[in-house]
Amino acid sequence: ARLLMLIREPVERAASHYSYFRRRRFGAARNLSSALTAALDEFSLCAAQLGGLWDRRCTYRPGRRAAALEAAARTGTGTVVLPTLRHLARGRKEYELVQAGLYAEHLITWRRRFDAGSLLVLEASGLWSDPLASLRRVEAHLGLPAFEGYALLRAHTLPAEAREAQAAARLPRGRPAGFVPVAPGVVRRQAWVKASGSAEGEPLETLLLGRLRSFFQPHNARLAAMTGVRLVT
């Protein structure tokens, strides 16, 4: 089997995830700030219940639930169980915003079933900044011959924001429509700020970015050690 794993900077990924599923999965949260706070609190509580440091058992909800039950059992009273598990209720999905960005942990799970060499990890921004190079890596990984027709891509095959960025850049004549670097984060940043205001109307970065950076930094470092892909939150 030959597998592809496409990843994205985890905070940007979380903002996009929230924006797309806001009504269907995160209706209990006031906004992205409160949803991310709830998610981080769930993971931080699990780590605290298992000794204070990150434990792989905290990656997935069954492990976090087991950690909560073990912590409650250690108190010797049943009164702690319900408050400890309330944040793990089935209807609360905020954890998905953070859990999906724990790429190194997910990679370990996949590598238990597949050889490390069978899975290619690509950073999504490369599809914007240098899509041809990314596609060549995919071809090589899948054992496909190099396709020479990419230049036939038309502008309508790109997302609207990419077309707008291309128009703003006044592309030189003759450049293939699908292969013009887009300034990273420019358009995404607008959507991010729109989706991420806190209850007080402050941008997300003011309240949470430091905490998010601290949380994801060791996970991003592990991913870099495993794959060479470096993400900066």
ChimeraX attribute file (.defattr): number of C-alpha atoms within 10 A of each C-alpha:
attribute: neighborCount
match mode: 1-to-1
recipient: residues
	/A:1	8
	/A:2	13
	/A:3	17
	/A:4	13
	/A:5	12
	/A:6	13
	/A:7	17
	/A:8	16
	/A:9	17
	/A:10	23
	/A:11	20
	/A:12	16
	/A:13	17
	/A:14	23
	/A:15	24
	/A:16	18
	/A:17	17
	/A:18	24
	/A:19	18
	/A:20	13
	/A:21	11
	/A:22	20
	/A:23	11
	/A:24	10
	/A:25	16
	/A:26	22
	/A:27	15
	/A:28	15
	/A:29	18
	/A:30	13
	/A:31	19
	/A:32	25
	/A:33	23
	/A:34	19
	/A:35	27
	/A:36	25
	/A:37	18
	/A:38	20
	/A:39	20
	/A:40	21
	/A:41	14
	/A:42	19
	/A:43	22
	/A:44	17
	/A:45	16
	/A:46	26
	/A:47	20
	/A:48	15
	/A:49	19
	/A:50	18
	/A:51	9
	/A:52	11
	/A:53	11
	/A:54	17
	/A:55	16
	/A:56	11
	/A:57	17
	/A:58	23
	/A:59	20
	/A:60	17
	/A:61	17
	/A:62	12
	/A:63	15
	/A:64	24
	/A:65	19
	/A:66	15
	/A:67	21
	/A:68	24
	/A:69	17
	/A:70	14
	/A:71	18
	/A:72	20
	/A:73	13
	/A:74	10
	/A:75	11
	/A:76	9
	/A:77	9
	/A:78	9
	/A:79	10
	/A:80	16
	/A:81	16
	/A:82	12
	/A:83	11
	/A:84	16
	/A:85	15
	/A:86	10
	/A:87	18
	/A:88	18
	/A:89	9
	/A:90	7
	/A:91	11
	/A:92	18
	/A:93	19
	/A:94	27
	/A:95	23
	/A:96	19
	/A:97	24
	/A:98	25
	/A:99	20
	/A:100	17
	/A:101	21
	/A:102	20
	/A:103	21
	/A:104	19
	/A:105	20
	/A:106	15
	/A:107	18
	/A:108	14
	/A:109	11
	/A:110	14
	/A:111	14
	/A:112	9
	/A:113	8
	/A:114	15
	/A:115	12
	/A:116	15
	/A:117	11
	/A:118	14
	/A:119	19
	/A:120	16
	/A:121	18
	/A:122	18
	/A:123	16
	/A:124	15
	/A:125	19
	/A:126	17
	/A:127	18
	/A:128	18
	/A:129	16
	/A:130	15
	/A:131	17
	/A:132	17
	/A:133	13
	/A:134	17
	/A:135	16
	/A:136	15
	/A:137	15
	/A:138	19
	/A:139	14
	/A:140	11
	/A:141	16
	/A:142	16
	/A:143	10
	/A:144	10
	/A:145	9
	/A:146	12
	/A:147	10
	/A:148	7
	/A:149	7
	/A:150	13
	/A:151	14
	/A:152	10
	/A:153	13
	/A:154	11
	/A:155	14
	/A:156	11
	/A:157	11
	/A:158	13
	/A:159	9
	/A:160	11
	/A:161	13
	/A:162	20
	/A:163	18
	/A:164	13
	/A:165	17
	/A:166	20
	/A:167	10
	/A:168	9
	/A:169	13
	/A:170	8
	/A:171	13
	/A:172	9
	/A:173	7
	/A:174	7
	/A:175	10
	/A:176	15
	/A:177	19
	/A:178	23
	/A:179	18
	/A:180	20
	/A:181	17
	/A:182	21
	/A:183	15
	/A:184	12
	/A:185	12
	/A:186	11
	/A:187	14
	/A:188	15
	/A:189	13
	/A:190	10
	/A:191	14
	/A:192	22
	/A:193	14
	/A:194	12
	/A:195	20
	/A:196	23
	/A:197	20
	/A:198	19
	/A:199	13
	/A:200	6
	/A:201	8
	/A:202	13
	/A:203	18
	/A:204	21
	/A:205	15
	/A:206	10
	/A:207	14
	/A:208	16
	/A:209	15
	/A:210	11
	/A:211	12
	/A:212	18
	/A:213	15
	/A:214	11
	/A:215	18
	/A:216	21
	/A:217	14
	/A:218	14
	/A:219	18
	/A:220	23
	/A:221	16
	/A:222	18
	/A:223	22
	/A:224	14
	/A:225	12
	/A:226	13
	/A:227	15
	/A:228	11
	/A:229	15
	/A:230	14
	/A:231	17
	/A:232	11
	/A:233	16
